[in-house]
Amino acid sequence: MTQILMPKATAVWLIDNTAMSFKQISEFCGLHILEVEGIADGDVGQGIRGADPIANGQVSREEIEKAETDPNYAMKPNTFDADELPKPKKRGPRYTPLSRRQDRPDAIAWLVRNHPEMSDAQISKLIGTTKPTIKSIRERTHWKINTIQPQDPVSLGLTSQIDLDAAVKIAAEKKAKEDAKNAVEGGEALQPAPQPEPEEETSKADLTLENLFKPST
């Protein structure tokens, strides 16, 4: 396999901007899968700026789309000689513009407030962010927390209304299933203890009265 340039920076970009699995990213970038998971969790590669492999000619958008639709697909990088490497551009095209990426905290805050049923993984995939960022906003420890203004990610251009509605629907269905399961388990655990049948108690009472008023011989 062709050696990928800036593998960690490429992995950062793929985690933030695609739906590829960690296994696919690790194989494409030549990194251990635990290292990729560490990058996604913010434990590895902090401060590394993502490198767009499409813009620098390392892979085609079609290959990324194939990998996103098939988790078992091994993405194939473009092959080229060292002399044919594209010159880096100062302001090349980006998957998500810088101005929009700066709006992500506002979008995260909106989703956390209006759709608490959505998991961090869903939010991360929907608007292209990382779990540590979402966690810091949930816990109000983000460095911009005092200036964050919750805004609809659709109006910010970070996702489409169709994708947002689909994500919300999936999260709602999952929560409904979990609530139903918890209700069933809770009902079984709180079943009332069996009570003595009234007929037996009545029979005992009748027998006692019969003994009291039975004429002595």
C-alpha positions as CSV (number, residue, x, y, z in Angstrom):
1,M,0.0,0.0,0.0
2,T,1.2,3.5,-0.8
3,Q,2.5,5.3,2.2
4,I,0.1,8.0,3.3
5,L,1.5,11.5,3.9
6,M,0.9,12.9,7.4
7,P,-1.0,9.8,8.6
8,K,-2.1,11.2,12.0
9,A,-3.3,14.5,10.4
10,T,-5.2,12.4,7.7
11,A,-6.7,10.3,10.4
12,V,-7.9,13.4,12.3
13,W,-9.6,14.6,9.1
14,L,-11.2,11.3,8.4
15,I,-12.6,10.9,11.9
16,D,-14.0,14.4,11.9
17,N,-15.4,14.4,8.3
18,T,-16.4,10.9,7.4
19,A,-18.4,7.9,8.6
20,M,-15.6,5.5,8.1
21,S,-14.9,2.9,10.9
22,F,-11.8,3.1,13.0
23,K,-10.5,-0.1,11.4
24,Q,-10.8,1.4,7.9
25,I,-9.0,4.6,9.0
26,S,-6.3,2.6,10.7
27,E,-5.6,0.5,7.7
28,F,-5.7,3.4,5.3
29,C,-3.4,5.6,7.4
30,G,-1.1,2.8,8.5
31,L,-1.8,3.4,12.2
32,H,-2.8,0.9,14.9
33,I,-6.5,0.9,15.6
34,L,-6.0,1.8,19.2
35,E,-4.0,4.9,18.1
36,V,-7.0,5.9,15.9
37,E,-9.4,5.4,18.8
38,G,-7.1,7.5,21.0
39,I,-7.2,10.3,18.3
40,A,-11.0,10.2,18.3
41,D,-11.2,10.3,22.1
42,G,-8.7,13.2,22.3
43,D,-6.0,11.2,24.0
44,V,-3.6,11.1,21.1
45,G,-2.6,13.7,18.6
46,Q,-4.0,16.7,20.5
47,G,-3.4,19.9,18.5
48,I,-2.9,18.1,15.2
49,R,-4.7,19.9,12.4
50,G,-6.6,17.5,10.1
51,A,-5.2,17.1,6.5
52,D,-7.8,16.6,3.8
53,P,-6.6,13.6,1.7
54,I,-8.9,14.6,-1.1
55,A,-7.5,18.1,-1.5
56,N,-3.9,16.8,-1.4
57,G,-4.6,14.1,-4.0
58,Q,-4.1,11.0,-1.8
59,V,-7.6,9.6,-2.3
60,S,-10.7,10.3,-4.4
61,R,-14.1,11.3,-2.9
62,E,-15.5,8.2,-4.6
63,E,-13.3,5.9,-2.5
64,I,-14.4,7.6,0.7
65,E,-18.0,7.2,-0.3
66,K,-17.4,3.5,-1.0
67,A,-15.8,3.1,2.4
68,E,-18.7,4.9,4.2
69,T,-21.3,2.7,2.6
70,D,-19.4,-0.6,3.2
71,P,-17.6,-1.0,6.6
72,N,-15.6,-3.9,5.2
73,Y,-14.3,-2.0,2.2
74,A,-10.5,-1.3,2.2
75,M,-10.0,2.2,0.8
76,K,-7.4,2.4,-2.0
77,P,-5.1,5.5,-2.0
78,N,-4.1,7.2,-5.3
79,T,-0.7,6.1,-6.6
80,F,1.8,8.7,-7.8
81,D,5.5,9.4,-7.9
82,A,7.2,11.7,-5.4
83,D,7.8,14.3,-8.2
84,E,4.1,14.3,-9.0
85,L,2.9,15.2,-5.5
86,P,0.6,18.2,-5.7
87,K,1.9,21.4,-4.3
88,P,0.2,22.4,-1.0
89,K,-2.2,25.3,-1.4
90,K,-2.5,28.1,1.1
91,R,-6.3,28.0,0.9
92,G,-7.4,24.8,-0.7
93,P,-11.0,23.5,-0.7
94,R,-12.1,22.0,2.6
95,Y,-14.8,19.5,3.4
96,T,-16.1,21.9,6.1
97,P,-15.0,25.6,5.8
98,L,-13.1,27.0,8.8
99,S,-15.8,29.5,9.5
100,R,-18.4,26.7,9.8
101,R,-16.1,24.6,12.0
102,Q,-15.9,27.5,14.4
103,D,-19.7,27.3,14.7
104,R,-19.6,23.7,15.8
105,P,-19.8,24.5,19.6
106,D,-23.0,26.5,19.0
107,A,-24.5,23.6,17.0
108,I,-23.4,21.1,19.7
109,A,-25.0,23.2,22.4
110,W,-28.3,23.4,20.4
111,L,-28.4,19.6,19.9
112,V,-27.6,18.8,23.5
113,R,-30.3,21.2,24.7
114,N,-33.0,20.3,22.1
115,H,-32.2,16.6,21.5
116,P,-30.8,15.1,24.7
117,E,-31.7,11.6,23.4
118,M,-28.9,11.9,20.8
119,S,-25.6,10.2,21.7
120,D,-22.2,11.8,21.5
121,A,-21.4,9.4,18.6
122,Q,-24.5,10.6,16.6
123,I,-23.7,14.2,17.2
124,S,-20.0,13.6,16.2
125,K,-21.0,12.0,13.0
126,L,-23.8,14.5,12.2
127,I,-21.7,17.7,12.3
128,G,-18.2,16.4,12.2
129,T,-16.7,17.0,15.6
130,T,-15.0,14.9,18.4
131,K,-16.4,13.3,21.5
132,P,-14.2,15.3,23.9
133,T,-15.6,18.5,22.5
134,I,-19.2,17.3,23.0
135,K,-18.4,16.1,26.5
136,S,-16.8,19.5,27.5
137,I,-20.0,21.3,26.3
138,R,-22.3,18.9,28.1
139,E,-20.3,19.4,31.3
140,R,-19.9,23.2,30.6
141,T,-16.1,23.0,30.8
142,H,-15.5,24.1,27.2
143,W,-13.1,27.1,26.9
144,K,-15.7,29.0,25.0
145,I,-18.7,28.1,27.2
146,N,-19.4,31.7,28.2
147,T,-19.8,32.8,24.6
148,I,-21.5,29.8,23.1
149,Q,-24.9,30.6,21.6
150,P,-27.0,27.5,20.8
151,Q,-27.9,27.5,17.1
152,D,-29.6,25.1,14.7
153,P,-26.8,23.2,12.9
154,V,-28.9,23.3,9.7
155,S,-29.0,27.1,9.7
156,L,-25.2,27.1,10.3
157,G,-24.7,24.9,7.2
158,L,-23.1,22.0,9.2
159,T,-25.7,19.5,8.1
160,S,-28.9,19.1,6.1
161,Q,-32.5,19.0,7.6
162,I,-32.9,15.5,6.2
163,D,-29.8,14.2,7.9
164,L,-30.8,16.0,11.2
165,D,-34.3,14.5,11.1
166,A,-33.0,11.0,10.3
167,A,-30.5,11.2,13.3
168,V,-33.2,12.5,15.7
169,K,-35.6,9.7,14.6
170,I,-33.0,7.0,15.2
171,A,-32.1,8.4,18.6
172,A,-35.8,8.7,19.6
173,E,-36.5,5.1,18.5
174,K,-33.5,3.8,20.4
175,K,-34.5,5.7,23.6
176,A,-38.1,4.4,23.3
177,K,-36.8,0.8,23.1
178,E,-34.6,1.4,26.1
179,D,-37.4,3.0,28.1
180,A,-39.7,0.0,27.3
181,K,-37.1,-2.5,28.3
182,N,-36.4,-0.7,31.6
183,A,-40.1,-0.5,32.3
184,V,-40.5,-4.3,31.8
185,E,-37.5,-5.0,34.0
186,G,-38.7,-2.6,36.6
187,G,-42.2,-4.1,36.6
188,E,-40.8,-7.6,37.1
189,A,-38.6,-6.4,40.0
190,L,-41.5,-4.7,41.8
191,Q,-44.1,-7.4,41.5
192,P,-46.2,-7.5,44.8
193,A,-45.9,-10.4,47.2
194,P,-48.7,-13.0,46.9
195,Q,-51.5,-12.4,49.3
196,P,-53.5,-15.1,51.1
197,E,-56.7,-16.0,49.4
198,P,-59.8,-14.6,51.0
199,E,-61.5,-18.0,51.0
200,E,-58.9,-19.5,53.3
201,E,-59.2,-16.6,55.7
202,T,-63.0,-16.9,55.7
203,S,-62.8,-20.6,56.3
204,K,-60.5,-20.1,59.3
205,A,-62.8,-17.5,60.7
206,D,-65.9,-19.6,60.3
207,L,-64.1,-22.5,62.0
208,T,-63.2,-20.4,65.0
209,L,-66.8,-19.2,65.4
210,E,-68.1,-22.7,65.1
211,N,-65.8,-23.9,67.9
212,L,-66.8,-21.0,70.2
213,F,-70.5,-21.6,69.9
214,K,-70.5,-25.4,69.7
215,P,-72.6,-26.8,72.6
216,S,-70.6,-28.7,75.2
217,T,-71.4,-32.4,75.8
